[in-house]
Amino acid sequence: MDPLGFAFENFDAIGSWRDADGPHPIDPAGKLPDGSTFRGPDELKKILKKGDGFARTVTEKMLTFALGRGLEYYDKCAVDEIVEALKRNDHRVSTLILEIVNSQPFQKRQTAGDES
């Protein structure tokens, strides 16, 4: 099973909170590969916010998708700036999206039809 999924077990298929699945109580506890343990989404959120690893990975994946290409060494500065902005703004998704759209790689990207 995916350890991250345990944190969200209290949510049903439509996102409503539940404390039991039928007659069985829900155990939202899990253990990550690094040994960190959590009990529910709030504790998992705190673990993921501790370092830059999660924010950096999400930023790299989203920027790759936005650019339509893999990241290169020269994209590192943009990734660093976005991760710093995420830290300043409580890791909000809206910050991630705005920072990607305003980043140099995104602003200066070329599509297949561009002739520059």
N, C-alpha and C positions, 0 to 999 in steps of 0.2 A: 504494500500500500504506500501511497504517497504521504509522507509525514506532514507536509503542509496542509493537506486536505483535512486532517483531523481537527485543526483549529476552526474549521468552518462547518463542522458536522452539525452544530446546533441550528443551522439554517436549512430549511426544507427546499424543495425544488423551485418554489416561487419566491424564496428569500425571507419567509416568515421565520421568526425565532421559535424554537421548540426545545423543551428540556428532556423529552423522551421520544423514542421512536417506537410507537405502540406501547407495550408494557415495559420496554427496556430503557433505562436511563442512558443518556448520551454522555460519553467520555470524550471531551474535546482536547485531551492531552496528547502530546507528541514529542518526539525527540528528533532533532536535526542531525545530519551527519557529523557536525563538529562537536556533538555532545550536548548542545543547548537544549533545554527542555522548556515546554510551554504548556499552558492550560487555557486554551481559547484564543480568539483572534486578537484581543488586546495585548496579551503577553507575546504573541508571535510578532505583532507590529513593533513592539519595543525591541525585540531581538533584531529584526531586520533593519531598524533605524540606527543600531549601534555603530556600524561601520559604513564605509562608502561602497562596499561590494555590491549590495542589492541595487542602490541608486545608480551606480555606474553600469551595471549589467542592463538594467531597464533602459537607461539612457542610450547605451550602445545599440540595443535591439530596436528601439523606437527610431533612432536616427538612421540606422541602416534601412528600415522600412520607408522612412520619409524620403531618403535620398534615392532609393531604388538601386543601391549598389552597396558593396561591402565598405567598411571603414578602412581608411589608410592611416599611415603614421601622422600625416598632416591634419587629421581630424581630431587628434588627441586634445589639442587646446580647446576646441569647441566642446568636447565631452567634459573636460575639466570645468569649464565655465558653467555648463548646465548643471553638473553635480553640485557645484558651490551654490548656485541659485536655488536648487532644490533644498539644500540644507538651511538656507536663510528663510525659506518659505514653508517650513514644516512638511517637506516632501509632497507637496500638492501636485496632483496630476495636471491641473490647469497650468501650473508653473512649467512642468515638463513640456507640455505642448507649445506654450508660448515661447519658451527658450529655444526649442528646436526650430520653430518657424522663423524666429529672429536670428538664428545662428548663421555664421558666414557660409558654412557648407550648404545649407539649405537655400539661402538667398542667392548663392552663385552657382547652383546646380544647373546642369544642362541636360535637356532631354534629347532623345534620339533625333528629333526634328530641328533642334537648334543648330544654327550655323553661325558660329562666332569666330 
